[in-house]
Amino acid sequence: MSNEQGRIFREAWIAGVTKHYPGEPKPGYITPWEDTPDWERQSAAAVYDQVRAFVKVSEGNTSKLTREQKGRFVALCWIAQIHRHIPDPKPSYVADWEHLPAWQQETDADIFERIESAS
């Protein structure tokens, strides 16, 4: 897993939060890469790799997925990382797609599309 790939994921997250979050986002949502905890860096790189691999094995046909499908994929991959790094996460950290706020759903879809365009 590459630091650069994790950074791209984090930058896409911050851009999405900045664009979609209603009002002023929590500081932790827009923490720069350099100040992001190690577990989040590792998770960002892992999810980037999962999305990139998914795009590759589908031979570019992820372009046919809806934004919701793309966002769901990112959200599910992220939930797995939460379980990997946090033994007893808060329910909101591992909420299913339909329980995520709209801003987070849109941000996750943006992340997928950013990675997809780089693949």
C-alpha positions as CSV (number, residue, x, y, z in Angstrom):
1,M,0.0,0.0,0.0
2,S,1.3,3.3,-1.0
3,N,1.4,6.5,1.0
4,E,0.6,8.4,-2.2
5,Q,-2.5,6.3,-2.8
6,G,-3.7,6.9,0.7
7,R,-3.1,10.6,0.3
8,I,-5.2,10.6,-2.9
9,F,-8.0,8.9,-1.0
10,R,-7.8,11.4,1.9
11,E,-7.7,14.4,-0.5
12,A,-10.8,13.1,-2.3
13,W,-12.5,12.7,1.1
14,I,-11.6,16.2,2.2
15,A,-12.8,17.6,-1.2
16,G,-16.1,15.7,-0.9
17,V,-16.7,16.8,2.7
18,T,-16.0,20.4,1.7
19,K,-18.4,20.1,-1.2
20,H,-21.2,18.1,0.4
21,Y,-21.2,18.6,4.2
22,P,-24.0,20.9,5.3
23,G,-22.4,23.7,7.3
24,E,-19.0,23.6,8.9
25,P,-17.5,20.1,8.9
26,K,-15.9,18.7,12.1
27,P,-12.2,19.4,12.2
28,G,-11.4,15.7,12.1
29,Y,-13.3,15.4,8.8
30,I,-10.9,17.7,7.1
31,T,-7.6,16.9,8.9
32,P,-4.7,17.1,6.4
33,W,-2.9,13.9,5.5
34,E,0.2,14.8,7.5
35,D,-2.0,15.0,10.7
36,T,-4.1,11.9,10.0
37,P,-3.6,9.0,12.4
38,D,-1.6,6.0,11.2
39,W,-4.6,3.7,11.2
40,E,-6.6,6.1,9.0
41,R,-3.6,6.4,6.6
42,Q,-3.4,2.6,6.4
43,S,-7.1,2.3,5.8
44,A,-7.2,5.0,3.2
45,A,-4.4,3.3,1.2
46,A,-6.1,-0.1,1.6
47,V,-9.5,1.1,0.3
48,Y,-7.8,2.9,-2.5
49,D,-6.1,-0.4,-3.5
50,Q,-9.5,-2.2,-3.2
51,V,-11.2,0.3,-5.5
52,R,-8.4,0.3,-8.0
53,A,-8.4,-3.6,-8.1
54,F,-12.1,-3.6,-8.6
55,V,-11.8,-1.2,-11.5
56,K,-9.1,-3.3,-13.0
57,V,-10.8,-6.7,-12.8
58,S,-14.0,-5.2,-14.2
59,E,-11.9,-4.0,-17.2
60,G,-13.2,-0.4,-16.9
61,N,-16.8,-1.4,-16.7
62,T,-17.2,0.3,-13.4
63,S,-18.2,3.3,-15.5
64,K,-21.5,1.6,-15.9
65,L,-22.2,1.5,-12.1
66,T,-24.4,4.1,-10.6
67,R,-23.0,6.7,-8.2
68,E,-24.8,4.9,-5.4
69,Q,-23.2,1.5,-6.3
70,K,-19.8,3.2,-6.4
71,G,-20.3,4.9,-3.0
72,R,-21.6,1.7,-1.5
73,F,-18.4,-0.1,-2.5
74,V,-16.2,2.5,-0.8
75,A,-18.4,2.5,2.3
76,L,-18.3,-1.2,2.7
77,C,-14.5,-1.3,2.2
78,W,-14.1,1.4,4.8
79,I,-16.3,-0.5,7.3
80,A,-14.0,-3.5,7.0
81,Q,-11.0,-1.3,7.8
82,I,-12.9,0.1,10.8
83,H,-13.4,-3.4,12.1
84,R,-9.7,-4.2,11.4
85,H,-8.4,-1.2,13.4
86,I,-11.1,-0.6,16.1
87,P,-12.1,-3.5,18.3
88,D,-15.4,-2.2,19.4
89,P,-16.4,0.7,17.1
90,K,-19.3,3.0,17.6
91,P,-22.4,2.0,15.6
92,S,-22.1,5.1,13.5
93,Y,-18.6,4.1,12.4
94,V,-20.0,0.9,10.8
95,A,-23.4,2.0,9.7
96,D,-24.9,0.5,6.6
97,W,-25.3,2.7,3.5
98,E,-28.9,3.6,4.0
99,H,-28.0,4.9,7.5
100,L,-25.2,7.2,6.3
101,P,-25.9,10.9,5.9
102,A,-26.4,12.1,2.3
103,W,-23.1,14.1,2.4
104,Q,-21.2,11.0,3.3
105,Q,-22.8,8.9,0.6
106,E,-21.9,11.6,-2.0
107,T,-18.4,11.9,-0.7
108,D,-17.9,8.1,-0.9
109,A,-19.1,8.1,-4.5
110,D,-16.7,11.0,-5.3
111,I,-13.9,9.0,-3.8
112,F,-14.7,6.0,-6.1
113,E,-14.8,8.2,-9.1
114,R,-11.5,9.9,-8.3
115,I,-9.8,6.6,-7.9
116,E,-11.6,5.3,-11.0
117,S,-10.3,8.2,-13.1
118,A,-6.8,7.6,-11.9
119,S,-6.8,3.9,-12.8
